[in-house]
Amino acid sequence: MIWNEEAECMSRDDLEELQLKRLQDVVKRAYENVPYYRKKFKDMGLSPEDIQSLEDIEKLPFTTKDDLRQVYPFGMFAVPRREIIEIHTSSGTTGKPVVSGYTKQDIELWSEVMARGLTMMGINEEDIIQNTHGYGLFTGGFGVHYGAQKLGATVIPISTGQTRRQIEIMDDFGTSVMIFTPSYGLYLSEVAEEEGFDAKNSQLKAIGFGAEMWTNEMRQEIEKRFGAPAFNMYGLTEIIGPGVAVECKEQDGLHVAEDHFYPEIIDSETTKKLGAGDTGELVLTTLSRVGMPIIRFRTKDITALRYDGCECGRTLVKMDRITGRSDDMLKVRGVAVFPSQIEKALLKIDGVEPHYQIIVTRPQRLDELEVQVETSPQLFSDEIKEMVGIKKKIESYIENEIGLRVNVTLVEPKSLPRSEGKAVRVIDKRNLH
Ligand code: ZN
């Protein structure tokens, strides 16, 4: 069990004192060792001595993904390259990926925060953790792996894919913890059913969700199918990887490892800092990372921070489950739509599978939204009347959720592409760029 009580249950005053000391230190290191930051600070007339309180963080510039791409590959490193012992990158779907470099001390930090996170989920050295996150440049696989090893649990580094093999191993090895993205979890449960493996009555005692957004309804569905509670894990390559924030047994928000990562919430449009409980874009500063200090990174993830304590005893701030990404938001006929809203509507309807794809087109001048939804095998029938009824029902549920009329197309069970990583939920055919 890795429960760093001193760090995780600190009083707010002591924590803020520690955060300030570390913030001053990280700013100084960035200024002295990263030319990109030094130039940014100088352009703003800032020097490290200007940081005298935690509130002074607002004087500091933001760091965006574009900044990180501009210094590709190693321009953000604050130590000589030979001190970097591991490199990861974020998935570069457009342009160059973001490079993340770790010193030995950074890997130790990463292992510690992830081990603390697994402990929060009730996992200990007796557990067998089947890690379906990809091992490679993506941080998901290694982050969980390092945390599990630090904890002393048994880790099965099976990685993504080989779905039938995953089921076989779950069964043969008595896996007690599964780590997967919610969409891959759903797929796994379908294959388990086909293979005659009863996931509900397996050895499983906890599930860790990573790398993908989900709704509460999706969590309930996964918990029902696997008969185990599912916990949220959050992290990003730019900051360190998974372990930045993890949900405790209360399942009511994720504790941010605030002694190492300083969280803020801003208004995405005005970039003004918002208060406790306000929903906005999460901004993170690494407080103790050595190889690559990152100041005020704009994550684009939409959430809120709550400082009102927790039943589990930890005093670390709680972050709400990510409800959207400022860049995932679809503007359809001027209305903001998040894929999570569609998912929420679908999960309220019996006989509908939470497999869907949103297709946005602009046939003439107006945007049109089509949602392709899989029906369950029981429901997929030739009874046209019944199908029309369910289609209408889904359309009205979605309309209720997003305030827009949509066209629902029911597709055959298991006909939409299955994802072994992050699911592709939106296909935008409008050519807006
Ligand atoms: Zn808690």
Boltz pocket constraint, residues with backbone or C-beta under 6 A from the ligand:
constraints:
  - pocket:
      binder: B
      contacts: [[A, 248], [A, 249], [A, 250], [A, 255], [A, 310], [A, 311], [A, 312], [A, 313], [A, 314]]
      max_distance: 6.0
